[in-house]
Amino acid sequence: APAKPSAPEGKKLGKVGRTYSYTTSTTDPDENETLYYDFSWGDTQTSGWIGPYAPGVTVTANHTWSMKGDYTVKVKAKDKYGLESAWSNATNVKMPYIPPRPFLTWLLEHFPHAFPLLRALYGA
């Protein structure tokens, strides 16, 4: 079976709705075999098996989280015979909530001339 892949490398803090890339690699005792990778994103989704790749090649997979939360990203590899590695060490990823714009900012943007004193005080 392939060796355990390196922990996925990529952003550890992000914003919901943006796509982020994570990389990993591993080797195989039989250097002539091709490898496939499956990333687990910690939100019940996986990348599915991607590949084939040569052993030692850096592999990139992308993911977009749709909800705020703390996620554990990990990856495993398999060879052309279906032998699977152990899961990699995990990379913890935090997707903070993006709060809506404050009401005051929205008000000043939509009614720029309605509140001159408030605009002056707010510095907008």
Beta strands, then each sheet from edge to edge (+ up, - down):
strand 1: 19-24
strand 2: 35-40
strand 3: 50-53
strand 4: 59-64
strand 5: 69-79
strand 6: 91-95
sheet 1: 1+ 4-
sheet 2: 3+ 2- 5+ 6-
end
